[in-house]
Each structure stands twice: as C-alpha cells, then as structure tokens.
Amino acid sequence: MAKTLFILNDPPYGTERSYNGLRLAGALAKREGEEVKVFLMGDAASCAKSNQKVPPGYYNLQVMIGSVVRRGADVGVCGTCMDARGLAETEMADGTRRSTLEQLTDWTVWADKVVVF
C-alpha cells in the first residue's frame, strides 16, 4: 500500500494552494491501494473550520475535507496554529482533529511520499 502525506500551509481562500492540495489528496484517496493523511498547519488550519459560507458556485474547503475524510484519510490540524488563530476544537469540521508537531513527525516517518502545498 502506498502512503502519502499532504501538508497544507495556505489559507482556505485567497490562494488556491490548499484547494489544489485537497483536490489531489481526494483523487489519490479514491484509488485502491493508496492511504492518505492530511496535515493542516499555519493558515491552512482555517480550512477545517465548520460552517463555512461561500458564494454559490464557489468551492468550499470544509466540504472538500469531508470528502477526503469519507475516502478514509486522516486529517490533523496543528493545535498551535489553531490557538494562534483563535480556533476552538468545537469549531472544527467533522472528521478533523486537533493534532501536534509530534503527530506530523510520526506521519512524516510513516509516509512513502510527502507533498507540501
């Protein structure tokens, strides 16, 4: 089984890096024999905020994260980054969890490939 870790750093909106990272993570997670983990850090921690409201026809990163989670991916959110942005665990999207640099270290060692956006 191939194991890929995605590390996202950019905010949910304003650039398309986190969007594209989640697109690729979702496409890879669909494939048989692929295991995916996603770690959100820096401004990407806001990608996991629940109750996102976007204009009709615009992508919604909370929905995209839900899709990746339903395909079996683990999604960790840097706790330090959450704190710096005032994000509480109760505000996080379903399937995401507060995480640590230690967890990111473990996932990096676990992964065959690390992709950074």
N, C-alpha and C positions, 0 to 999 in steps of 0.2 A: 504494500500500500504506500503510495506517495503522500508525503506530509508537507503541507505548505503553510507558512505563517505570513500573514499580511499585517504590516504595521502602518497604520494611517496616522498622519500628523495634522492635516489641514482641516479648517472649519467645514461644517456641513454645507455651507452656501458661501458664494463669493468666489470660489475657485471650483474646479471640477475634479480635483485630485481624489478626494475622499469618495465622491460619486463613482469615478472610474475604478478606484480600488475595490469598492464593494461590487461593482459590476463584474470585475474579473474574479473576485472571490466567489460570487454566486455562480458564475459559469463553471468554475472549477469544481465547486462543491456538488454540482449536478452530475459530474462524471463518476462512473463506477471506479472504485479503487483509489479515490482521492479523499484525503482527510484535510480539513481546512480549519485554521484558527485565525481570528482577527483580534488585534490589539489596538485600541483607540487611545492615543495619547496626545498631549498638547491640546490644540484647539479641536482636534477630532473627537475629544471626549464629548463635545456637544452633539455629535452625530447620534448618540444614544439617548438623547433627551426625548421623553414621551410627549405626546400631544402636540407634535409639530403641525403647524398650519402653513400650507404653501398655496400659491395661486393655482387655480385649475389648470391641469396640463403640465405642471412643473413636477419634477421628481421630488420624492420625499424620502430622506435618508432613514427615517425611522421605519418606514415600510420596507425599504431595501434591506435593512439589518434583519427585520423579521423574516424575510425571505431566505437570507443566508442561514439564520438560526434553524428554520424549518428544514433546511437541507442537511442539518447535522453539525454545523460549525459552532465552535465555542467562540464567544465574543467577550473579551475582557476590556474593562475601561480603567485607565490609570486613576487610582484613588487620589493621588497627589494632584493630578490635573483636574479632577472633579472638584476637589476642595478649592483650588485656586480660582475656579470659575463659579463657585457657589452652587454646584450641582449636588443635590442630595440623592441618596440611593432610592428613595421613594419616587423620584422623578425620572428614573431610568426606564428605557423601553424593555418590554418583556424579552427574556432570553439573554439579556446582557447582565454582567455582574461587575461590581467593583473589584479591582484587581491591584496588583503591585508590580514593582520592578522585578521582584523575585520571581513572580509568575511569568513575566516576559522573558526573564533569563531561562527559566525551565522550558518554556515554549521554543525559544531560540535553539537550545540544545536538542530538543525533540525534532525540530523541523529538518527536512531534507533541503528545502528552499525557503529563503526569507525574501519577501517582496515588500519594498518600502514605498509608500506614496506620501 
